[in-house]
């Protein structure tokens, strides 16, 4: 059985990592702090949907009540679980630094909060903010989530990402100087990318020694620039079988100590144009597991022999 799992997966599950680190069931509690995204000033990423619903119970509430309402739901099923507060929406290091400090410090008073996760972009962390993150990492388990999406600069330019892969690499190295846990986000199936491009993205992250990865499948949402492009020129969308093959190939070249926080995304059904097979998340997860068993493969197989 693969070492870094508690549920017969063949990749390093987030559940395994959290259980071993905190000796408890741990949940990430997603919050919306009202952070925007600096890249929107230049049009934003083509796949991004303004005001898209996220898995937040009620983002009209203030932050603390967002947290408390989510915890009330979780406690019904998992009383006594610990929590990681997840500033999910937007690029949170673009917030006024004093405001970000206030938000983070407020949650450190809760004994069940064992960590803070901050989602952002690699090009909007100031030197002053790096210093704050360094200090925050001493107080709690801090993770910083950085969107990369692809290591192909041509793709990054096409999707109007607003930074290149070197910018991402510099941010990872800077955060690692302070021993901060880094989660990288990538998207499979971006327009005109090949399987080789997607495997190269995994290799790029492996060589940077990121701590964790979230893998998403590109989905075309209503009201996005990507939807406009797709309607005019229906670029190829990965089939479920192609996605599974690519994900497994990526896992095979990743160090087994890298945590796989996500292996697919959760599109909002009413916003989704394609691919509709993403709506059946647990079918996809099970199919990935079955194919890995069938191939007798596992995370890191191609680098560990």
Secondary structure, DSSP 8 states (H G I E B T S, - for coil): --SS-SSS-SS-BHHHHHHHHHSS-EEEEEE------GGGGGT--TT--TT---S-S-TTS-HHHHHHHHHHHHHHHSTT-EEEEEE-SS-GGGS-HHHHHHHHHHHTT-TTEEEEEEEE-TT---HHHHHHHHHHHHHSEEEEEEEEE-S-HHHHHHTT-SS-HHHHHHHHHHHHHTT-EEEEEEEET-TT--HHHHHHHHHHHHHHT-SEEEEEE--EETTSHHHHHHHHS------HHHHHHHHHHHHHTS-TTSEEEESS----GGGEEE-GGGG-HHHHHHHHHHHHHHHT--TTHHHH-
